[in-house]
Amino acid sequence: MALHVTEAEAAVLMLQRKRAALVSKGRELADERVSTTISAQCYEPGARHRLREINQALAVLDSELRSIDCALTEAGRALALAQQENAA
């Protein structure tokens, strides 16, 4: 099913916003991981638990980013197709 240009543009914009939010969250988690690592490696149980949570969240976030990137590629193709159809 072909999208109209405005729908395709909206899809690309929505995906770009989602990606930006995920990247921002990833930076926050990475910063927290840095500050938690010293405590975790010194065998503070709470810090080790939090570090495990951070690492799991970063793994999920990475997977979500990969999915968003795939969706952005497809949305870009849909936008290009819609623009071509609109120009015809």
C-alpha positions as CSV (number, residue, x, y, z in Angstrom):
1,M,0.0,0.0,0.0
2,A,1.5,3.3,-1.1
3,L,1.5,6.2,1.3
4,H,0.7,9.8,0.5
5,V,3.6,12.2,0.8
6,T,2.2,13.8,3.9
7,E,1.7,10.5,5.6
8,A,5.2,9.3,4.6
9,E,6.8,12.6,5.8
10,A,4.9,12.2,9.1
11,A,6.2,8.7,9.5
12,V,9.8,9.7,8.9
13,L,9.5,12.6,11.4
14,M,7.9,10.4,14.0
15,L,10.7,7.8,13.6
16,Q,13.4,10.5,13.7
17,R,11.9,11.8,17.0
18,K,11.7,8.3,18.5
19,R,15.3,7.7,17.5
20,A,16.5,11.0,19.0
21,A,14.7,10.1,22.3
22,L,16.4,6.7,22.3
23,V,19.8,8.2,21.6
24,S,19.3,10.7,24.4
25,K,18.2,7.9,26.9
26,G,21.2,5.9,25.8
27,R,23.6,8.8,26.6
28,E,22.0,9.1,30.0
29,L,22.4,5.4,30.7
30,A,25.9,5.4,29.5
31,D,26.8,8.3,31.8
32,E,25.2,6.5,34.7
33,R,27.1,3.4,33.9
34,V,30.4,5.3,34.0
35,S,29.5,6.7,37.4
36,T,28.2,3.3,38.7
37,T,31.0,1.1,37.5
38,I,33.6,2.0,40.1
39,S,31.2,1.2,43.0
40,A,30.0,-1.9,41.2
41,Q,33.6,-3.2,40.7
42,C,34.3,-2.6,44.4
43,Y,31.6,-5.1,45.2
44,E,28.9,-2.8,46.5
45,P,25.8,-5.1,46.0
46,G,23.4,-2.2,45.2
47,A,25.8,-0.7,42.7
48,R,26.3,-4.1,41.0
49,H,22.6,-4.6,40.8
50,R,22.1,-1.2,39.3
51,L,25.0,-1.8,36.8
52,R,23.3,-5.0,35.7
53,E,20.0,-3.1,35.1
54,I,21.8,-0.4,33.2
55,N,23.6,-2.9,31.0
56,Q,20.3,-4.7,30.3
57,A,18.5,-1.4,29.5
58,L,21.3,-0.5,27.1
59,A,21.1,-3.8,25.3
60,V,17.3,-3.4,24.8
61,L,17.9,0.2,23.7
62,D,20.4,-0.9,21.1
63,S,17.9,-3.4,19.7
64,E,15.2,-0.7,19.6
65,L,17.6,1.6,17.8
66,R,18.4,-1.0,15.2
67,S,14.6,-1.5,14.6
68,I,14.1,2.2,14.3
69,D,16.9,2.5,11.8
70,C,15.3,-0.3,9.7
71,A,12.0,1.5,9.9
72,L,13.6,4.8,9.0
73,T,15.1,3.2,5.9
74,E,11.8,1.8,4.8
75,A,10.0,5.1,5.6
76,G,12.5,6.9,3.5
77,R,11.8,4.5,0.6
78,A,8.1,5.0,1.1
79,L,8.5,8.8,1.1
80,A,10.6,8.7,-2.1
81,L,8.0,6.5,-3.8
82,A,5.2,8.8,-2.6
83,Q,7.0,11.8,-4.0
84,Q,7.6,10.1,-7.3
85,E,3.9,9.1,-7.6
86,N,2.9,12.6,-6.6
87,A,5.2,14.1,-9.3
88,A,3.8,11.8,-12.0
